[in-house]
Amino acid sequence: YFGVADGVGSWREYGVDPRDFSHKLMQECSNIIVEASDQGPNKIGEDKFRRMITPAEIIGQAYERVKADNIIGSSTACVALFDNTRHQLHFSNLGDSGIIVLRHIDSDIAGALKRDRTTPRERRTSDLRVAFVSQQQLVAFNHPFQLGWTGDESDVTGASFKSAADSCTTSIHIRRGDIIIMATDGLFDNVEVDDIASMALAWEQRHGFIRGGDILAREKRWAMGNSLSPISAEFTSELGDEICQKARENSLDNTKDSPFAILAKENDIMYSGGMPDDCTVIALHVVGRRADDILGQDHQ
C-alpha cells in the first residue's frame, strides 16, 4: 500500500494549517492498514483467500476517523495497492493527485494502439513510454475534488466536499520493468509527463537497468535470473527525489510556461511561468523476485 494527500492551502485564510487534515488522513490510512494486517487471515482458506482491504475503503474509513477527531480542513487523496499475486495496481484517486505508469513498449511487437507512429524508429532513443495516466477530478479549473470537514455537519459550505465513493477507482495490469510514479499536483502542474519519462530513462541507464535504449539485453538478464533487485531497492527513492526536485525548480521558473500555466490560458486566465506548490512523489520500480526468493515466503 502507498498513498499521498495534499491539503488545500486556502484554509490558511481561516487560520487553519492545511497540513493538519492531510497528515491526519494519511496517518489514519496507515493505521487502518496495520489494524487489518494484525487481524490475520480468515479462518477459512487461511492466506490463500485473505481479503484485501481496498484503497477506497481505506480512504473512506480514514476520512470518518479524521472527522470524528474534529480535524478542520480539506485534502485530496490517492491510495494504491500493488497486488503482486494478480500483477495489478488497484487505486482510488480523489482530486488532482495522480499515478502514471511508464513502460518499455517494443514498437516491433506492440499492437496498433500502442505503436509509436510519430517518431521514426531510427530516431528513437528508447521505447519507454507512458502506458497509463490516472484521471484527475476537478469541479473547475484549479478546484479539485476534496475530502473535508468544517467542524459542523450542518454547515452548508461542507456540501461541496466529496466522499471516498466519489473517487476514481480502477485496476491496471502491471508488467515487470514498469516504473510507477504517484504524486500530488505539485508535480503534474510543473513537469510534463514526457519529461518525467525522460528522467526515468536516464535513471534506468545510470544504474544499468537499461543499456542504451535496448530492452533485449534486459530480457536476457531476466532470463538468467538477474533482476538487479538490490540496486532497485537502493536507488528507486533517488528517482523520486530527482523528479520532486525538478518540479520545485520548474515551479520557480518564470521564463517558460508550466503545464499549469498552459491550462490556465485555455481557461481564459492569464498566468505565466511555474506554479509554486508543495510536492510529494513516490516512485516504484517493478523488477521481479530476487534469485534467492522463495515463492510464498514472507519478507519483512
PyMOL commands that set and color helices and strands:
alter all, ss='L'
color gray80, all
select helices_A, chain A and resi 9-14+18-38+46-49+55-68+121-123+156-160+164-166+185-188+193-206+216-223+229-251+259-266
alter helices_A, ss='H'
color red, helices_A
select strands_A, chain A and resi 2-7+73-83+88-94+98-104+128-133+138-140+143-144+147-149+168-173+179-183+281-285
alter strands_A, ss='S'
color yellow, strands_A
deselect
rebuild
show_as cartoon
